[in-house]
Amino acid sequence: TAGITQINDSVAQIDQTTKDNVEIANESAIISSTVSDIANNILEDVKKKRF
């Protein structure tokens, strides 16, 4: 049954890695949205300026 234990451990590691990847993807989406908002604010501010 050592083989079954190894399989269970491997599946648990894959599951945790998948959960970690989902969390990173969600954080990346939030950061991307924030950066986009900042860029849009800068663009709107620049449009109001005269050079």
PyMOL commands that set and color helices and strands:
alter all, ss='L'
color gray80, all
select helices_A, chain A and resi 2-48
alter helices_A, ss='H'
color red, helices_A
deselect
rebuild
show_as cartoon
